[in-house]
Amino acid sequence: MPILKMSTPLRSYVNGQAEVTVSGATVGEAMQSLVAQFPALKAHLYNGEGALRPFVNLFIGESNIKDLRQGLETPLAENDILILIPSIAGG
């Protein structure tokens, strides 16, 4: 099953875990698996229309899924690792 690595700011929503095992044949299905396991994450990751928020960066390998032609429909292999990193602003 694919693994989703969580950045430190989001770990409080996944019981402090650095990695979460998800299911799904695509990146989008893996993300739905994540929010099904941890519903409190949904409001932080998705907007009201069900699209990923602009500040959410999701990588498969070294590629941001926003830069991939298939986006959330990108197929996943059994051993793929996704990395979820929200943009953080400061001043």
MIKE-324043 format. One record per atom (N, C-alpha, C): residue number from 1; atom name; x, y, z. Coordinates in steps of 0.05 Angstrom, whole numbers, plus 5000, padded with zeros to 4 digits. Atoms other than C-alpha are relative to their C-alpha. Layout:
<nodes>
[NUM 'CA' [X Y Z]]
...
</nodes>
This chain:
<nodes>
[1 'N' [5017 4976 5000]]
[1 'CA' [5000 5000 5000]]
[1 'C' [5018 5025 5000]]
[2 'N' [4984 4976 5000]]
[2 'CA' [5025 5070 4986]]
[2 'C' [5002 5013 5028]]
[3 'N' [4994 4986 4974]]
[3 'CA' [5054 5111 5044]]
[3 'C' [4998 5030 4995]]
[4 'N' [5001 4971 5002]]
[4 'CA' [5038 5184 5055]]
[4 'C' [5016 5012 5024]]
[5 'N' [4983 4988 4979]]
[5 'CA' [5092 5222 5093]]
[5 'C' [4988 5027 5008]]
[6 'N' [5013 4976 4990]]
[6 'CA' [5064 5278 5136]]
[6 'C' [5021 5019 5010]]
[7 'N' [4982 4980 4990]]
[7 'CA' [5101 5343 5148]]
[7 'C' [4992 5006 5030]]
[8 'N' [5003 4996 4971]]
[8 'CA' [5108 5364 5221]]
[8 'C' [4974 5016 5006]]
[9 'N' [5025 4985 4993]]
[9 'CA' [5051 5417 5220]]
[9 'C' [4974 4984 4998]]
[10 'N' [5025 5016 5004]]
[10 'CA' [5000 5364 5199]]
[10 'C' [4999 4976 5018]]
[11 'N' [5000 5025 4984]]
[11 'CA' [5021 5308 5246]]
[11 'C' [4981 5000 5023]]
[12 'N' [5019 4999 4978]]
[12 'CA' [4976 5332 5302]]
[12 'C' [4972 4989 4991]]
[13 'N' [5025 5010 5010]]
[13 'CA' [4917 5312 5257]]
[13 'C' [5000 4970 4994]]
[14 'N' [4998 5029 5005]]
[14 'CA' [4943 5241 5247]]
[14 'C' [5013 4986 5023]]
[15 'N' [4990 5012 4975]]
[15 'CA' [4958 5223 5319]]
[15 'C' [5030 5000 5002]]
[16 'N' [4971 4997 4998]]
[16 'CA' [5030 5247 5313]]
[16 'C' [5017 4983 4981]]
[17 'N' [4986 5017 5018]]
[17 'CA' [5048 5198 5258]]
[17 'C' [5016 5015 4979]]
[18 'N' [4985 4989 5022]]
[18 'CA' [5103 5215 5209]]
[18 'C' [4992 4988 4973]]
[19 'N' [5009 5014 5025]]
[19 'CA' [5076 5165 5158]]
[19 'C' [4973 4987 5005]]
[20 'N' [5026 5013 4999]]
[20 'CA' [5006 5140 5144]]
[20 'C' [4997 4982 4975]]
[21 'N' [5005 5019 5023]]
[21 'CA' [4990 5079 5101]]
[21 'C' [4972 5007 4989]]
[22 'N' [5025 4993 5013]]
[22 'CA' [4936 5096 5051]]
[22 'C' [4994 4979 4978]]
[23 'N' [5007 5018 5022]]
[23 'CA' [4899 5057 4998]]
[23 'C' [4990 5017 4976]]
[24 'N' [5010 4987 5024]]
[24 'CA' [4880 5075 4927]]
[24 'C' [5018 4995 4976]]
[25 'N' [4986 5005 5025]]
[25 'CA' [4900 5066 4855]]
[25 'C' [5011 5026 4988]]
[26 'N' [4991 4974 5010]]
[26 'CA' [4910 5141 4843]]
[26 'C' [5007 5018 5024]]
[27 'N' [4993 4981 4979]]
[27 'CA' [4937 5200 4883]]
[27 'C' [4975 5010 5013]]
[28 'N' [5025 4991 4989]]
[28 'CA' [4866 5226 4892]]
[28 'C' [4987 4980 5018]]
[29 'N' [5012 5021 4983]]
[29 'CA' [4841 5160 4919]]
[29 'C' [5016 4997 5026]]
[30 'N' [4983 5002 4976]]
[30 'CA' [4901 5158 4967]]
[30 'C' [4993 5023 5019]]
[31 'N' [5007 4977 4983]]
[31 'CA' [4882 5228 4992]]
[31 'C' [4973 4996 5013]]
[32 'N' [5026 5006 4988]]
[32 'CA' [4810 5206 5002]]
[32 'C' [5002 4979 5022]]
[33 'N' [4994 5020 4979]]
[33 'CA' [4836 5146 5042]]
[33 'C' [5011 5014 5025]]
[34 'N' [4989 4985 4977]]
[34 'CA' [4875 5195 5085]]
[34 'C' [4979 5014 5016]]
[35 'N' [5020 4984 4986]]
[35 'CA' [4816 5240 5101]]
[35 'C' [4978 4982 5011]]
[36 'N' [5019 5019 4988]]
[36 'CA' [4772 5179 5113]]
[36 'C' [5010 4990 5027]]
[37 'N' [4988 5009 4975]]
[37 'CA' [4821 5156 5167]]
[37 'C' [5002 5023 5020]]
[38 'N' [4996 4977 4983]]
[38 'CA' [4831 5226 5194]]
[38 'C' [4983 5024 4990]]
[39 'N' [5019 4980 5011]]
[39 'CA' [4769 5269 5179]]
[39 'C' [5007 5029 5006]]
[40 'N' [4993 4973 4993]]
[40 'CA' [4796 5331 5215]]
[40 'C' [5019 5013 4980]]
[41 'N' [4982 4989 5020]]
[41 'CA' [4847 5339 5159]]
[41 'C' [4986 5012 4976]]
[42 'N' [5014 4992 5024]]
[42 'CA' [4795 5350 5105]]
[42 'C' [4998 5030 4997]]
[43 'N' [5003 4971 5001]]
[43 'CA' [4782 5423 5121]]
[43 'C' [5027 5015 4995]]
[44 'N' [4973 4988 5003]]
[44 'CA' [4857 5437 5121]]
[44 'C' [5011 4995 4972]]
[45 'N' [4989 5008 5026]]
[45 'CA' [4870 5403 5054]]
[45 'C' [4983 5008 4976]]
[46 'N' [5018 4996 5022]]
[46 'CA' [4808 5415 5012]]
[46 'C' [4983 5025 5003]]
[47 'N' [5018 4977 4999]]
[47 'CA' [4766 5476 4994]]
[47 'C' [4971 4991 4999]]
[48 'N' [5028 5006 5000]]
[48 'CA' [4690 5479 4993]]
[48 'C' [4991 4985 4975]]
[49 'N' [5007 5014 5025]]
[49 'CA' [4689 5452 4921]]
[49 'C' [5012 4972 4999]]
[50 'N' [4987 5027 5000]]
[50 'CA' [4729 5390 4940]]
[50 'C' [5027 4999 4986]]
[51 'N' [4973 5000 5013]]
[51 'CA' [4794 5412 4906]]
[51 'C' [5021 5006 5022]]
[52 'N' [4978 4994 4981]]
[52 'CA' [4861 5414 4941]]
[52 'C' [5004 5030 5002]]
[53 'N' [4994 4971 4996]]
[53 'CA' [4875 5482 4971]]
[53 'C' [5026 5007 4986]]
[54 'N' [4976 4992 5015]]
[54 'CA' [4927 5522 4933]]
[54 'C' [5026 4997 5015]]
[55 'N' [4975 5001 4984]]
[55 'CA' [4977 5520 4991]]
[55 'C' [5008 4972 5007]]
[56 'N' [4993 5028 4995]]
[56 'CA' [4977 5444 4995]]
[56 'C' [5017 4990 4978]]
[57 'N' [4981 5011 5019]]
[57 'CA' [5037 5414 4961]]
[57 'C' [5002 4970 5005]]
[58 'N' [5000 5029 4999]]
[58 'CA' [5034 5340 4947]]
[58 'C' [5019 4989 4980]]
[59 'N' [4979 5010 5017]]
[59 'CA' [5094 5304 4919]]
[59 'C' [4998 4970 4998]]
[60 'N' [4995 5028 5005]]
[60 'CA' [5103 5236 4888]]
[60 'C' [5028 4999 4990]]
[61 'N' [4971 4998 5006]]
[61 'CA' [5177 5225 4887]]
[61 'C' [5008 5029 5003]]
[62 'N' [4992 4972 5000]]
[62 'CA' [5206 5293 4870]]
[62 'C' [4982 5018 4985]]
[63 'N' [5018 4985 5017]]
[63 'CA' [5147 5315 4828]]
[63 'C' [4976 5009 5015]]
[64 'N' [5024 4990 4988]]
[64 'CA' [5093 5361 4854]]
[64 'C' [4977 4991 4981]]
[65 'N' [5021 5010 5017]]
[65 'CA' [5027 5331 4830]]
[65 'C' [4987 5022 4984]]
[66 'N' [5011 4977 5015]]
[66 'CA' [5005 5401 4808]]
[66 'C' [5015 5003 4973]]
[67 'N' [4984 4998 5024]]
[67 'CA' [5060 5396 4755]]
[67 'C' [4996 4976 4981]]
[68 'N' [5004 5024 5016]]
[68 'CA' [5039 5327 4730]]
[68 'C' [4975 5002 4983]]
[69 'N' [5022 4998 5019]]
[69 'CA' [4993 5322 4671]]
[69 'C' [4974 4988 5011]]
[70 'N' [5024 5013 4990]]
[70 'CA' [4945 5274 4707]]
[70 'C' [4992 5010 5028]]
[71 'N' [5007 4989 4974]]
[71 'CA' [4946 5312 4773]]
[71 'C' [4991 4979 5020]]
[72 'N' [5010 5019 4981]]
[72 'CA' [4904 5275 4825]]
[72 'C' [4993 4973 4988]]
[73 'N' [5006 5026 5013]]
[73 'CA' [4889 5221 4774]]
[73 'C' [5025 4984 4993]]
[74 'N' [4974 5013 5004]]
[74 'CA' [4963 5202 4772]]
[74 'C' [4999 4972 5013]]
[75 'N' [5000 5027 4988]]
[75 'CA' [4967 5126 4782]]
[75 'C' [5022 4996 5021]]
[76 'N' [4981 5007 4979]]
[76 'CA' [5001 5098 4843]]
[76 'C' [5008 4971 4999]]
[77 'N' [4991 5027 4997]]
[77 'CA' [5043 5036 4850]]
[77 'C' [4998 4992 5029]]
[78 'N' [5004 5011 4973]]
[78 'CA' [5038 4992 4912]]
[78 'C' [5021 5012 5020]]
[79 'N' [4979 4991 4982]]
[79 'CA' [5104 5019 4941]]
[79 'C' [5006 5030 4997]]
[80 'N' [4995 4971 5003]]
[80 'CA' [5098 5093 4922]]
[80 'C' [4999 5015 5027]]
[81 'N' [5000 4983 4976]]
[81 'CA' [5112 5146 4974]]
[81 'C' [4991 5028 4991]]
[82 'N' [5010 4973 5004]]
[82 'CA' [5073 5211 4974]]
[82 'C' [5010 5017 5024]]
[83 'N' [4992 4981 4979]]
[83 'CA' [5096 5272 5014]]
[83 'C' [4981 5024 4999]]
[84 'N' [5020 4978 4997]]
[84 'CA' [5046 5323 5039]]
[84 'C' [5013 5023 5016]]
[85 'N' [4987 4977 4987]]
[85 'CA' [5074 5392 5054]]
[85 'C' [4983 5025 4995]]
[86 'N' [5014 4975 5004]]
[86 'CA' [5031 5454 5066]]
[86 'C' [5020 5023 4999]]
[87 'N' [4983 4976 5001]]
[87 'CA' [5061 5521 5048]]
[87 'C' [4995 5015 5026]]
[88 'N' [5002 4985 4975]]
[88 'CA' [5076 5562 5110]]
[88 'C' [5010 5028 4996]]
[89 'N' [4992 4972 5003]]
[89 'CA' [5079 5637 5110]]
[89 'C' [5008 5011 5028]]
[90 'N' [4992 4988 4974]]
[90 'CA' [5112 5679 5163]]
[90 'C' [5010 5028 4995]]
[91 'N' [4991 4973 5004]]
[91 'CA' [5137 5747 5175]]
[91 'C' [5017 5009 5022]]
</nodes>
